[in-house]
Amino acid sequence: MKKYLAIALLIIVALAVAYLTFVIAAIKIVVGAILLGIMCIALLAVWIMWKTKD
């Protein structure tokens, strides 16, 4: 009985770690996408200002 309890506990821990890893990765992807969008808008603004100075 103890063996099955230990195996079940390890499986639960493994699933929790996998879920947390997925959630953290998803949050990092969302934050990275937002920052990339902000950088693209800033680069576009710099390019427009550079083009209109001529």
N, CA, C and O of each residue as an XYZ file, in Angstrom:
216
protein
N       0.831     -1.203      0.000
C       0.000      0.000      0.000
C       0.873      1.262      0.000
O       0.557      2.240     -0.679
N       1.958      1.235      0.756
C       2.842      2.399      0.818
C       3.477      2.681     -0.545
O       3.683      3.835     -0.922
N       3.783      1.604     -1.274
C       4.408      1.761     -2.582
C       3.471      2.498     -3.533
O       3.906      3.394     -4.256
N       2.188      2.131     -3.541
C       1.225      2.784     -4.410
C       1.012      4.237     -3.999
O       0.827      5.101     -4.855
N       1.036      4.505     -2.726
C       0.889      5.872     -2.238
C       2.071      6.730     -2.683
O       1.890      7.879     -3.088
N       3.267      6.178     -2.609
C       4.460      6.912     -3.037
C       4.418      7.162     -4.540
O       4.768      8.254     -4.990
N       4.001      6.182     -5.316
C       3.908      6.341     -6.769
C       2.859      7.393     -7.110
O       3.084      8.229     -7.985
N       1.716      7.361     -6.430
C       0.666      8.345     -6.682
C       1.150      9.751     -6.323
O       0.871     10.710     -7.042
N       1.862      9.865     -5.228
C       2.392     11.161     -4.812
C       3.401     11.692     -5.837
O       3.377     12.878     -6.167
N       4.280     10.829     -6.340
C       5.245     11.246     -7.353
C       4.554     11.690     -8.650
O       4.966     12.657     -9.290
N       3.502     10.964     -9.016
C       2.771     11.333    -10.232
C       2.090     12.686    -10.046
O       2.109     13.519    -10.952
N       1.489     12.909     -8.878
C       0.834     14.193     -8.606
C       1.851     15.329     -8.626
O       1.587     16.393     -9.186
N       3.009     15.106     -8.018
C       4.051     16.130     -8.013
C       4.538     16.401     -9.434
O       4.741     17.556     -9.807
N       4.725     15.359    -10.220
C       5.182     15.532    -11.603
C       4.157     16.320    -12.418
O       4.526     17.199    -13.196
N       2.874     16.008    -12.240
C       1.832     16.740    -12.961
C       1.782     18.203    -12.521
O       1.583     19.091    -13.350
N       1.960     18.458    -11.237
C       1.955     19.835    -10.738
C       3.130     20.622    -11.311
O       2.971     21.774    -11.716
N       4.297     20.006    -11.343
C       5.482     20.682    -11.897
C       5.288     20.955    -13.387
O       5.623     22.039    -13.865
N       4.754     19.993    -14.117
C       4.516     20.184    -15.550
C       3.509     21.306    -15.781
O       3.697     22.126    -16.679
N       2.437     21.354    -14.978
C       1.419     22.394    -15.117
C       2.009     23.764    -14.818
O       1.779     24.714    -15.567
N       2.770     23.879    -13.730
C       3.379     25.156    -13.376
C       4.383     25.608    -14.435
O       4.463     26.795    -14.752
N       5.145     24.663    -14.978
C       6.089     24.990    -16.039
C       5.356     25.543    -17.256
O       5.789     26.526    -17.857
N       4.236     24.904    -17.616
C       3.448     25.363    -18.757
C       2.880     26.752    -18.503
O       2.911     27.603    -19.392
N       2.362     26.993    -17.302
C       1.770     28.294    -16.975
C       2.841     29.389    -17.011
O       2.614     30.462    -17.569
N       4.003     29.116    -16.417
C       5.088     30.106    -16.406
C       5.556     30.390    -17.830
O       5.809     31.542    -18.182
N       5.673     29.351    -18.646
C       6.096     29.550    -20.036
C       5.055     30.364    -20.807
O       5.417     31.229    -21.604
N       3.774     30.096    -20.579
C       2.726     30.848    -21.269
C       2.772     32.317    -20.862
O       2.617     33.197    -21.709
N       2.983     32.593    -19.575
C       3.078     33.982    -19.111
C       4.283     34.670    -19.752
O       4.188     35.819    -20.182
N       5.412     33.968    -19.815
C       6.607     34.562    -20.428
C       6.380     34.837    -21.911
O       6.846     35.856    -22.419
N       5.682     33.964    -22.608
C       5.406     34.171    -24.033
C       4.511     35.393    -24.222
O       4.740     36.193    -25.129
N       3.493     35.540    -23.372
C       2.588     36.688    -23.479
C       3.343     37.984    -23.207
O       3.195     38.954    -23.950
N       4.148     38.010    -22.151
C       4.918     39.214    -21.819
C       5.898     39.538    -22.943
O       6.051     40.703    -23.312
N       6.554     38.535    -23.483
C       7.482     38.750    -24.588
C       6.782     39.286    -25.827
O       7.317     40.155    -26.514
N       5.597     38.777    -26.115
C       4.853     39.265    -27.276
C       4.448     40.721    -27.088
O       4.520     41.513    -28.027
N       4.023     41.078    -25.876
C       3.646     42.470    -25.602
C       4.866     43.384    -25.757
O       4.777     44.439    -26.385
N       5.999     42.981    -25.186
C       7.204     43.796    -25.288
C       7.681     43.913    -26.737
O       8.151     44.971    -27.155
N       7.560     42.830    -27.498
C       7.941     42.872    -28.903
C       7.049     43.830    -29.685
O       7.526     44.558    -30.556
N       5.761     43.830    -29.377
C       4.836     44.767    -30.023
C       5.178     46.210    -29.691
O       5.155     47.072    -30.569
N       5.494     46.477    -28.433
C       5.872     47.840    -28.027
C       7.150     48.262    -28.752
O       7.261     49.397    -29.214
N       8.114     47.343    -28.849
C       9.369     47.661    -29.530
C       9.125     47.941    -31.016
O       9.736     48.850    -31.578
N       8.251     47.181    -31.649
C       7.947     47.414    -33.066
C       7.294     48.774    -33.261
O       7.618     49.482    -34.214
N       6.369     49.154    -32.364
C       5.714     50.460    -32.468
C       6.737     51.573    -32.275
O       6.710     52.568    -32.999
N       7.640     51.418    -31.304
C       8.667     52.433    -31.069
C       9.604     52.545    -32.275
O       9.971     53.649    -32.677
N       9.989     51.409    -32.847
C      10.862     51.423    -34.024
C      10.166     52.083    -35.210
O      10.789     52.827    -35.968
N       8.884     51.810    -35.362
C       8.118     52.449    -36.435
C       8.044     53.956    -36.217
O       8.158     54.720    -37.176
N       7.856     54.399    -34.976
C       7.805     55.833    -34.680
C       9.148     56.492    -34.980
O       9.187     57.584    -35.548
N      10.242     55.845    -34.608
C      11.573     56.387    -34.899
C      11.799     56.466    -36.407
O      12.341     57.455    -36.901
N      11.394     55.446    -37.129
C      11.564     55.431    -38.578
C      10.752     56.544    -39.233
O      11.236     57.205    -40.151
N       9.512     56.757    -38.764
C       8.663     57.817    -39.329
C       9.275     59.182    -39.036
O       9.311     60.044    -39.915
N       9.762     59.391    -37.799
C      10.384     60.676    -37.474
C      11.633     60.897    -38.326
O      11.889     62.017    -38.768
N      12.414     59.833    -38.559
C      13.629     59.938    -39.351
C      13.291     60.276    -40.816
O      14.000     61.044    -41.467
N      12.208     59.692    -41.313
C      11.811     59.940    -42.711
C      11.235     61.335    -42.890
O      11.434     61.938    -43.944
N      10.532     61.868    -41.906
C       9.886     63.171    -42.083
C      10.842     64.343    -41.840
O      10.479     65.486    -42.117
N      12.044     64.094    -41.333
C      12.998     65.180    -41.105
C      13.615     65.683    -42.414
O      14.075     66.822    -42.483
N      13.624     64.849    -43.435
C      14.276     65.247    -44.700
C      13.533     66.369    -45.406
O      13.954     66.811    -46.475
